[in-house]
């Protein structure tokens, strides 16, 4: 048995043909036909998550790890709006969420019926495409149009750059009618993948231009792990004229790569900035976390900036964009590695020497630093087991991790599309659900409390470990310029509090432990990572006022090199 809505049965069949395997359903009445049809398909894994905001980010975590489309199904009205934060994050992260919102019939919009809002095009500013299927299917043309719309939505979601699409589904009552399941053969339209190829003459021209520069920087933003790309950039990094700057979220690793960008740039004095300035900056990947590298590049005059992006998006972060190269980075770099290295340059050695100095100063400072956020991150990153999928929550956690040398054996993820704190725990829960590797979320207290409904579902796997660093408020506001000196700091920026996470853990039957000093932290971390049969929370309490002071002094110390 299945729903009596013919179009919905066609929709489910098209979804399975298009590779949809996971659908997250939030309960409601208006979406009953979708719930019935999806749940009774043997090819779909349906998960029930009550809170649509959490459900959206949970789906994002699955898409992030699988790179496959993930379905979201909601009832009508304000329920749909709760998907918005996850959708906008998916849009800027290029993750293929297929959002299906049930709706009331058109004639009842703005007529005093409950759970009715104007849903058509509701996510239009941050979605790849908005669609609405026919309200009534009365003949074969209606069904043809319906099937075409669904195929078009999926094709758009999976076309580079991938991203979320919205399908609005108006239903008339009755909603719960069932019929015997019959074989459906909907019309399915496929979109073939293509690869961009630059003209040979253009490639030759770019190679000649590349060779002409003695000071080149490759700067990598957010990227999934890609061993082929990693190998190519390592080969390019053998060139003495090439500096490779990476962040943890780049998921690139090389012995010659410059990690911890903020740490290095903090040591560069004004009078020597010109020595570190590139003639050519090649950017790949999405958003850069480091504010320091953005300020440094924007400040330091004119240079060529090539941005390599398969979609051809004009990402001009450093206000010097000169060429958009619409290729996959690995396809472009495969051409550059054929070029002879520039042995006359000492540009790479200049950056590597400064990186070594900054690392030495970093280690010296940490040795004399008392218990604080900085010492906590040092301990966590040292104790993480091999193979961990590290989910870094926004605000301070992702920035602290950037200060420590990247480990090749870890995978780094963070919601850097819009950089909000609102769904980091739910995203980590979704990431843990879709794969078996140990998934560790490091989050601040505000981000954790804000997304505590992430624990309100039956799909948390034992490979999910959550580390909450509780410094009694938004610690970032104590060390960024501006709010730390204002009388509104504690109440309105930092939002100081004295709440622990223990009560939330108990409410959702999650194992919980805590610590308040370095020795107990190291002892607890050993136990924390060894437990394999249940998800768990470790809450680490740190001294709020000292954290900001210690981090400010950390950067002051680097500037004195």
N, C-alpha and C positions, 0 to 999 in steps of 0.2 A: 504494500500500500504506500501511496505517496500523496502529495497535495493534488487537488483537482485543478490547480492553475497550470494550464498547458505551457504557457510561456516560461514559468519558473522551472519546470522540468527540463525545458530546452536550455535554460540558463545554466543549470547544474551540469548538464552534459557538455556544454561548451567549456565551462570552467575546468572540468576534468581533462578535456582534450587539450586545453591550453596550459596544462601543467599545474593547476591549483591543487594542492594537497591538504592544506591547513586552512580551516575557517574558524574564526573566533566569533561566537554568538553572544550577544548581551540580551538578556531576557526581555520579552515584551509581547504584546498581543498582535500589533499590526504586522510584525515581521513573522508571524506564525507560518505562512506558506513557505518562506525561505528556510526557516528552522526545520520544518518537516522534511522538505526536499533534500537539503544538505545532509541532515543527520541520517537519512535513510539511504544515502549513497554509500556503497561499500568502498568507494575510492577516495572518500573525503574523511579526514580526521577532524571532528568537530570538538571545539573546546568551549566551555561556558565560563564567561567572566562577566560579573555583574556590572562593574564600573566601566563605562565606555572609554573614559580617558585612559585607565590602566590597560584595558583591552587593546586600545590602539597602539600603545607603546609595547605591549607584549608581542603583538603582531610585527611591529617594527624590529624587535630583537630577533624574531624568527627569520624575517626577510634579510636582515643584516648578515646573518650567518649562512643562510642557504642560497641567497641570491635568486630565490624563486618567488612567484607571486603569492601573497597571503591575503585571504578574504576576511573582511570585517562586516558583520551583519548587526544592524541596530533597528530598534523600533522607531516610530516617528516622533517629531517634536524636538525638544531640547536635547534628547538623548543623542541625536546626530551631532549637535554642536560640540559635545564632549570629545568627539574624535579630533577636533581641530588642532590641538597642540601636537598630537602624534602625526597628523597629516602634514603639517608644515615642516616638522622635523624630517619626515620621510621625503618630502619634496626637495629639500636642500641636501639631504643625504643620498638622494637618488635610489630610494628603495621602493619596490613595486607593491604597494598596498592597493587592493581592490576593495573599495568602500561601498557597501550596498546598504542604503538607508530605505526602510519601508516608509511609505507616505500615505496620507489620506487621499481620497479622490479629489481631483482638481476643484470640483464644484463646491467643496466644503472648506476651502482655504479662506481664512478671514471671515468665517461665518459663525463663530462662537463655539465650534466643536473643540473638545479637549485634545491635547497633544497635536495641535496643528500649527505649523509655522510655514513660512515660505522656504521650502527646501530645495527647489530647483536651482542649481548653480550656487549652492550655499558656500562651497569652498573655492570659489572661482579664482581667488587671488593666489592660491598656493596649491594648485592641483594641475596635473598635466592635461586633464580633460574632464568635462562634466557631461553626463549623459542621462537621459530619462527614457525608460522603455514605455511602450504603449500601455495606457491604462486599461484598455479593453482590446482583446484579440478576438475579432469576429470573422476574419477570413484569412486566406493564405498570404495576402499582401501584408497584413498586420504582423503575421508570424515571420515573414521574410524580413521585414523592417526590424522587428525585435531581435532576431538572431544576428543581423548585420551590426546592430548597435553593440551587442555584447562582444562580438569579435573585434570590432573597432576599439573598444575600451581596452581589451587585453593586449592587443597589438601595440597600442600607444604606451601602456604601462611597461611593456618589455622592450621598447625601442630605446636605444641609447640616446641621451642619458635616461635610465629607467626612473620611474617615479609613480606616485599615487594617482589613481583615477577614481571618479565618483560615479556610481550608477544609482539614480533615484528610482524607486520602485513603488508607484502608487497602487494601492489595493482597494477594491470594493469588498464589502462583506457579502457572504460569509467567508471567514478566514481559515476555519479549521476542517473544511470538508476534505475527505479522502477518496481516492479512486484506486482501482487496481493499476499497478505499474505496467506501462506498455513501453515497447521499444521506441525510443525517439531518435530521429535522424536530423538534427538541426543543421542548417547551412553554416559551415564554418569557413571563415576566410583567413588564410595564413598570410603572414608578412615575412618575406625572406630576409635574412640578415645580409648586409653588405659590408665590405671593408673599404675604407677610404685609401686612396693611393694618390700620392703627389706625383706630378709630372717629373720625369727624369731630369729635365733641365732645371726645375726648381730645386730638386734635391741637390744637384751639383752646386747650384748657387748658394744654398744654405751651408753646404760643407765648406765652401771657400770662405764664407763669412765667419763660420765657426773657427776655422784655422787662423783667421786674421787677429783674433783676440787672445791676449796673453793673460787675461784675468777674467775667468768665467766661474759663475756660481750656478749650481743646480740646486734649487730649493724645492723640497717635497712637502706637500700638505697631506691631508687625510687620504689614505690609500688602503685597500685590502692587501693582505699578503700576496706576493707575486714573485716566485723564485726566479722566473726568467728575467723580469724587470730588475730584480735585485742583482743578478749576475751581470747584466749589461751596465748598470750604473757603477758597479765595482770596477769593471774594465775601464770605463770612462774616468773613474777616480784615480787611475794610475797615471793619468796625464798631470804633470806638475802645474799646469795652468788651470786645472779644474778643482774647485772646492764643492763638496757635496754637503749641504746643510739638511738635516733631517729632524723631525719631531717623532715622539713615540708613536703617534697616530699615523705616521707614514708607513710603519711596518717594514722599514728598510734597514739593513744592517751591513756595515762594512768597517774594516779596521781603520780606513782612512777617512771615514765619514765624520763630520763635525756634528755631534749630538749636543743636547743641552744648550740650545742657541742663546737663550737669555743670559746664561752664565758666562758665555764667551763675550757677547756684545757688551755686557756690563763692564768688562775690563778695558774696552777700547776708549782711549782718551780722545777728546775733541781734536787735538792737534795731529793725531795719527789716523783719523777716519779715512782720509783719502787713500791711504795704503790698502785698506781693507775693502774699498769700493770696487765693485765689478765693472767691467766694460760690457759684459753680457750676463744677464740673469735669465735662466731657463726655469720656468715654474711648471710643476706638475701636481696633480691631485687637487683636493678641495681645500677648504679654509685652513689658514695658518693660525695656530694658537698664540704664538709669541707676539706680544705687543712691541717688544723691543726690536725685533727684526723688521716689523712694519715701520716703526718710527725711523730706524736706521736707514732703510732703503728709501723711504720717502724724503728724508732729509738730504741725502747725499748726492744730489745733482742728477744729471742726465746719464742714462745708460740704456742699452737695448734690452728689451724684455720680450722673450718669446714664451708664449703660453701654449703648452701642448695639451690638447683636450679633444677627445674623439668627437664630441658634440659641436665643437667650434665656438663654445661660449667665450665671450670677451671678458675674462676675469682680470680686471686691471687694479689689483689690490695695491700695487706700489706706484701707481700713477705714472708709469713709464712704458705701458704696453705698446709694443711696436709690431709684433707679428702674432697672429693666431694660427697655430698649426693643427689642423683637424685630423689628428692621428692618435692611435693609442701610443702612450709614451714608449712602450717596448718596440713598436714598429719604427718609430723615429730614431731611437737610440741604437737600434740594430744597424742603421746607416752610419751613425756617428762613430761607432767603435772601429769602423774600417779606416778612419783617418789616422795618420801618424801623430804621435803625441808631440806636444810643444815642450821640448826639453830646455828651452831658454828661460822659462818662467820659474819664479820662486813663490808664486801666489799661494799654492796649496800649502807649502811649508810654513808660510807666514801664519795662516789660519790654524794649522795643526799645532804649531808651537804655542800659540795663544790658547788653544783648547787645552793643551797639557798644563799650562800655567793655571788656568781657571780650575782645572780638575784638582790640581795640587792644593790650591787655596780652599776649594770646596771641602776637601778631606781634612785639612787642618782646622777649619772652622767647626766642622762637625765633631771633631774629637773633643773640643772644649765646650760644646753646646749642651746646655742642660735639657731636661725633658721638655718636649714641645712637639708641635705638629711636625716640624722638620725632622726631629729624631724619630718620630713615629713612622714617617714615610721611609726613612732609611731602613728601619727594622723590617717593615712590611715587604719592601722590595727585595731585600736580601733573603727573606724566608719563603717567598712564593715558590711553590714546587714547579719543576719543569713542566712545560706544556700548558700552563694556565692561560685561559682566555680572560684577560684583565679588562674589566669594564670600569672606566674612570668617570665618576660623576662630575658634573660641571661645577663651576665656581672654583674653590681652592683645590680640590683633589687633583684634577687634571693638570693644574699648573704646578703643584708640588712634584708630581711624577716627572714633569719635564726637566727638573733640576738634577735628576739622577741618571747615570749611564744606562742606556737601554740594554735589556737582555735579549739576545737573539732567540732564546727558547720560549719567549712569551708572545702572545698576540694581543695587540692593544686596540681597544674600541672605546669610543666616546660619542655622545650625541652632540657633535659639533656643527650640525646643520644650522640650528638656531641657538645652540649653546644654553638652553634652558635647564633648570633643575627639576622640571615638573614630572619627567617620566623615566628617570635614570634607573630606578629600581625595577620598574616594570619591564624596561628594555632588557636589563640583565636577566630577569626571570625568563623572558622569551628566548634569549640567546642560550641559556642553560637548557631549556626545554628541547631545543632542536638538535643539540649535539651532546656528546658524552664527556667532553673534556671538562675539567674542573673550571667553573666560571666564578671568578671572584670580583665582586663589586666593591670598590672603595668609594664611600660617599660621605658627605658632611651630614651633620644632624638636621639642618633645615631641609635639605633635599630628601633625606630619608623620611622625615615626618610628613612632608608635603605629598609624598607618593606612597604612603603606608598601605593604601589599598592594593598595592602590588602583591601583598601577601594574602589577599582575600580571594584566593582561588584554589582549586584542587589540583593544579598542574605544576606545582613547584617540585623540581627534581632534587635529589640529594646532592647533586654536583653544584648546587648554588650556595655560595658562601658570601655573606654580606658583612663588610667591615664598616662600622659607623664611627667616624671621628667626631666626637661630641665636644666642641669647644664653646658650647652655650650660646651659639648665635652665628650669624654670617661673618665668619672670620676675615673674609676677603676685604671687608670695609675698613679693617684696621690698618691695612698696608697699601691700599690704592690711594692715589692722590685725591684729596677733596674731603670725603666724608669723615675721615679719622679726626679731623679738627673741629667738627661741628657739634653743637649741643644736642642735635637730633640723632647722633650716632647710635646710641644703645637702643632707643625705642623704635626708631623708624628705619634705620639702615641695617644695623646689626640684628635687630629684633631679639634682644637678649632673653634667655629663658633658663629654667632649671629642670627641664623635663628629660628623663632618661628613656631609652628605647625598650626597657625591660617589659613594661606593661603592654606595648604593642606586640612584642614577641610572644608574651603569654597569651594574649587574645587570639593569636593565630596559631598557637601551639608550635612555635618555632623554638628550637634550642637556643639558649642565650648564655653568654658569658661576658665578663667585663674586666677592665683593668684600669689602673690610674698611675702607673709608673713603668719605667723602662724594663726593669727586671721581670715584673709580672707579665708585661706585654710579650717579651720573648718566650717566656714559658707557655703563655696562652696560645701564641701563634703555632707552636709545635703541636699542641693538642687540636687546635682549630682545623688545621689542614689534614690531620690524620683521620678525622671522622668521615666515614664514607656513606653512611646509610640515611642521613637526614640533612635537610638544609639547616643553616645555622647563622646566627648573628653574633659578632664580636663587637662590643661597644668599647671604644677607647676614649677616656675622658682626658682632655688636655687643658692647660691653663690659658684662658682666652687672651688676657692682656699681654702675657709674655710672648705668645705666638707672633703677634704683629711686630713687636719690638725685635724679636730674634730674626725674623725674615728681613725686616728693614736693615738691620745691622749686617746681615748676610750679604746683601747687595752693596752696602757701603764698603764692606771689607773687600769685595771684588774690585771696586773702583779704585782702591788704593794700591793695586798691583804695581 
